[in-house]
Amino acid sequence: MSDIEDAKQLERVVEPRNNQRIVIQLTPPVSRRGSVQEEAIPADEHVHWDTCCSKSSKGFVKFVVQLCICAFVLVFSATMIILNPEDDNSIYFSLLSSILTLYIPAPSMTK
C-alpha cells in the first residue's frame, strides 16, 4: 500500500443520528518498516571539545561542570546553615540532601 492509500484509509467520516458530521483522523504508527531512518548518536567519549588550553572529551567537560555546580551549591548551603542557625534552614538542608543523593550510590544486596 502506498502512503496516499494509507492516508485515505485513516480518515473516517461518522454521521450520527442528529445529522452532524464528525471527521475522525487517525495517525499512522510512528515506526513503520522502512520509513524511519535511524541516526547513530555519537557517544560522549568519542566527541572532543577544544578548549583554551586542552582537548577534552565532551563527557568529561560536562562532568566537571556538573561537579563544580554541585560543589558550589553544597558550600553555599553549608555556609548559610552555619551563618544563620536561628533562621528556617529547611531549604538549605533539602539542597544538601538532594545534591548528596546524586553522588551516593543506592544500597544494594550483593551475593
C-alpha angles and dihedrals in degrees: 000000000000126000091253092055090047091053091050091051093049095061113079127181117211121191112193125198097272091063096248114140117227121188117202117194119194120200119227118247114277098230107054118164111267097359100086119069114206118211122206111239111213116238117247094245092061095051114081127197122205108221128181096279109011147026108242135172118257092240092054093050091049091049093050092048092049091047092051093049091048091048090051092051091048093050092044093050093047091048093051091049092050096044096045108036093153095055128081102274099175093116091055093048090050090050090050094049095045093050092046092051089060093062104031110082120232115258116259137183112241125192 
